[in-house]
Amino acid sequence: MDLAVAESSKKIVIVGAGIFGLWQAYLLAKTGHQILVIEQSPEPFADAASQYAGAMIAPFCEAESAEPIVCELGFEAAALWREHYPGLIENGSLVVAGARDQGELKRFARLTEGHEIVGAEDIAELEPDLAGRFQTALFYKDEGHMITPRALIDLKKMAETNGAQFIFGKQWSSEEVKADTDITIDCRGVGARSELSQLRGVRGERILIRSQDVELKRPIRLLHPRHSFYAVPWDDGRVLLGATLIESEDETPMTVRSALELLGMAYALHPGFSEAEILELSAGVRPSYPDNIPRVTVCESGRRIFVNGAYRHGFLLAPMLAAVTRGVIGGPLVEHPLLHFQ
Ligand SMILES: Cc1cc2nc3c(=O)[nH]c(=O)nc-3n(C[C@H](O)[C@H](O)[C@H](O)COP(=O)(O)OP(=O)(O)OC[C@H]3O[C@@H](n4cnc5c(N)ncnc54)[C@H](O)[C@@H]3O)c2cc1C
């Protein structure tokens, strides 16, 4: 494919309706391409790792553990979310630590930017239900989050409104590429492992609860030397508790150890969570490359493009990967930190 050729409408098949496939479908349909999305699961999102995500748009906080490029591109991606998705909740995020773990809070502050150190009074104002529980917190006012299942449904609708078509319940295989398809964009997540030898799965577990007693307004990260924990408020009293990060491709149900760990952290955040209903305990596998940085990989002279390796940044970076693919298809994008040619 001549990357310098001006953009014209192309017939594009997108395989996989997770967060990557949905953003590709939306942005490319909006650009004027003819988009068909093929998804193996008969029920939308039932087989997608994306359904388990905390869906925090938190490029500042991610700097604690992610490569700098993830955070840099995360800022651009956050701007795309703001521009395109009205469901983004922009209440910022709050990071706290127990009295014994103040060293963790200092370490987190050192490794990240974009925060304000707030005291007990500000915490009470930001999160009335946490009043009196923490003396100091880090407030990242420019971060956001969304309600995961709603965001997936909304993105599908946004793609459809722009002309994309979806087929659910059909398993795609590379043998069936049709002659009239200009480009196939492969967003199968861990389903593409047989063709992407470097891809691995990283297990994550999370719990969905409904609490009548504790109301949160924004994602809260509670730091601990041994556990990583966040609580993300949804609607209707629901709170997502996440997430474990385990080097394993095991997709079997959540273990008792992980449930104890996450519920123990929720209790430490606020004992009122002990009265909450447990709605779901689930485990999924994050598709990840060795460097944990996602990639747009262009193969077969541009007729096949893999978009994969979301790791724990699928929601954060999905718009950026869609923008890169659009640049490649429309030309003349040939160089970008997320772009690879094979
Ligand atoms: C517990 C947990 C918490 C997480 N928290 C966050 C978070 O807070 N923020 C964040 O950004 N990310 C988070 N992640 C990671 C994120 O969910 C994933 O990395 C990301 O959703 C992967 O998106 P994807 O679109 O690449 O893959 P998927 O969502 O897995 O989508 C791939 C789709 O392809 C389909 N498919 C596969 N093979 C075929 C085939 N042959 N034919 C047709 N369809 C096929 C699958 O059915 C699936 O629907 C979390 C993950 C877990 C497990």
The ligand as an SDF file (V2000), in Angstrom:
LIG
                    3D

 53 58  0  0  0  0  0  0  0  0999 V2000
   -9.3520   -7.3030   36.1300 C   0  0  0  0  0  0  0  0  0  0  0  0
   -8.8860   -6.4030   35.0290 C   0  0  0  0  0  0  0  0  0  0  0  0
   -8.8060   -5.0280   35.2470 C   0  0  0  0  0  0  0  0  0  0  0  0
   -8.3730   -4.1730   34.2340 C   0  0  0  0  0  0  0  0  0  0  0  0
   -8.3590   -2.8280   34.4540 N   0  0  0  0  0  0  0  0  0  0  0  0
   -8.0490   -1.9880   33.4510 C   0  0  0  0  0  0  0  0  0  0  0  0
   -8.1340   -0.5750   33.6070 C   0  0  0  0  0  0  0  0  0  0  0  0
   -8.4820   -0.0700   34.6630 O   0  0  0  0  0  0  0  0  0  0  0  0
   -7.8420    0.2140   32.5490 N   0  0  0  0  0  0  0  0  0  0  0  0
   -7.4830   -0.3020   31.3460 C   0  0  0  0  0  0  0  0  0  0  0  0
   -7.2460    0.4680   30.4110 O   0  0  0  0  0  0  0  0  0  0  0  0
   -7.3890   -1.6360   31.1510 N   0  0  0  0  0  0  0  0  0  0  0  0
   -7.6650   -2.4870   32.1760 C   0  0  0  0  0  0  0  0  0  0  0  0
   -7.5940   -3.8310   31.9900 N   0  0  0  0  0  0  0  0  0  0  0  0
   -7.0480   -4.3490   30.7450 C   0  0  0  0  0  0  0  0  0  0  0  0
   -8.0080   -4.2720   29.6500 C   0  0  0  0  0  0  0  0  0  0  0  0
   -9.2530   -4.7700   30.0570 O   0  0  0  0  0  0  0  0  0  0  0  0
   -7.5060   -5.1140   28.4590 C   0  0  0  0  0  0  0  0  0  0  0  0
   -6.1430   -4.9800   28.2780 O   0  0  0  0  0  0  0  0  0  0  0  0
   -8.1850   -4.6070   27.2090 C   0  0  0  0  0  0  0  0  0  0  0  0
   -9.5490   -4.5130   27.4720 O   0  0  0  0  0  0  0  0  0  0  0  0
   -7.9500   -5.5100   26.0360 C   0  0  0  0  0  0  0  0  0  0  0  0
   -8.7560   -5.0120   24.9950 O   0  0  0  0  0  0  0  0  0  0  0  0
   -8.7800   -5.6890   23.5790 P   0  0  0  0  0  0  0  0  0  0  0  0
   -9.8380   -4.9880   22.8220 O   0  0  0  0  0  0  0  0  0  0  0  0
   -7.4070   -5.7520   23.0230 O   0  0  0  0  0  0  0  0  0  0  0  0
   -9.1790   -7.2140   23.8770 O   0  0  0  0  0  0  0  0  0  0  0  0
  -10.5790   -7.8410   24.3150 P   0  0  0  0  0  0  0  0  0  0  0  0
  -11.3600   -6.8960   25.1350 O   0  0  0  0  0  0  0  0  0  0  0  0
  -10.2870   -9.1770   24.8870 O   0  0  0  0  0  0  0  0  0  0  0  0
  -11.3520   -8.0020   22.9390 O   0  0  0  0  0  0  0  0  0  0  0  0
  -10.9810   -8.9600   21.9800 C   0  0  0  0  0  0  0  0  0  0  0  0
  -12.2460   -9.4690   21.3250 C   0  0  0  0  0  0  0  0  0  0  0  0
  -11.8850  -10.2860   20.2110 O   0  0  0  0  0  0  0  0  0  0  0  0
  -12.8100  -11.3510   20.1340 C   0  0  0  0  0  0  0  0  0  0  0  0
  -12.2220  -12.4380   19.3450 N   0  0  0  0  0  0  0  0  0  0  0  0
  -11.1440  -13.2130   19.6660 C   0  0  0  0  0  0  0  0  0  0  0  0
  -10.9160  -14.1160   18.6870 N   0  0  0  0  0  0  0  0  0  0  0  0
  -11.8620  -13.9100   17.7250 C   0  0  0  0  0  0  0  0  0  0  0  0
  -12.1470  -14.5210   16.4510 C   0  0  0  0  0  0  0  0  0  0  0  0
  -11.4100  -15.5180   15.9550 N   0  0  0  0  0  0  0  0  0  0  0  0
  -13.2010  -14.0580   15.7240 N   0  0  0  0  0  0  0  0  0  0  0  0
  -13.9640  -13.0240   16.1970 C   0  0  0  0  0  0  0  0  0  0  0  0
  -13.7340  -12.4230   17.3930 N   0  0  0  0  0  0  0  0  0  0  0  0
  -12.6960  -12.8440   18.1410 C   0  0  0  0  0  0  0  0  0  0  0  0
  -13.0340  -11.7200   21.6030 C   0  0  0  0  0  0  0  0  0  0  0  0
  -14.2380  -12.4460   21.7680 O   0  0  0  0  0  0  0  0  0  0  0  0
  -13.0840  -10.3430   22.2560 C   0  0  0  0  0  0  0  0  0  0  0  0
  -14.4000   -9.8410   22.3380 O   0  0  0  0  0  0  0  0  0  0  0  0
   -8.0150   -4.7050   32.9760 C   0  0  0  0  0  0  0  0  0  0  0  0
   -8.1120   -6.0770   32.7390 C   0  0  0  0  0  0  0  0  0  0  0  0
   -8.5420   -6.9280   33.7540 C   0  0  0  0  0  0  0  0  0  0  0  0
   -8.6580   -8.3990   33.4570 C   0  0  0  0  0  0  0  0  0  0  0  0
  1  2  1  0
  2  3  1  0
  2 52  2  0
  3  4  2  0
  4  5  1  0
  4 50  1  0
  5  6  2  0
  6  7  1  0
  6 13  1  0
  7  8  2  0
  7  9  1  0
  9 10  1  0
 10 11  2  0
 10 12  1  0
 12 13  2  0
 13 14  1  0
 14 15  1  0
 14 50  1  0
 15 16  1  0
 16 17  1  0
 16 18  1  0
 18 19  1  0
 18 20  1  0
 20 21  1  0
 20 22  1  0
 22 23  1  0
 23 24  1  0
 24 25  2  0
 24 26  1  0
 24 27  1  0
 27 28  1  0
 28 29  2  0
 28 30  1  0
 28 31  1  0
 31 32  1  0
 32 33  1  0
 33 34  1  0
 33 48  1  0
 34 35  1  0
 35 36  1  0
 35 46  1  0
 36 37  1  0
 36 45  1  0
 37 38  2  0
 38 39  1  0
 39 40  1  0
 39 45  2  0
 40 41  1  0
 40 42  2  0
 42 43  1  0
 43 44  2  0
 44 45  1  0
 46 47  1  0
 46 48  1  0
 48 49  1  0
 50 51  2  0
 51 52  1  0
 52 53  1  0
M  END
$$$$
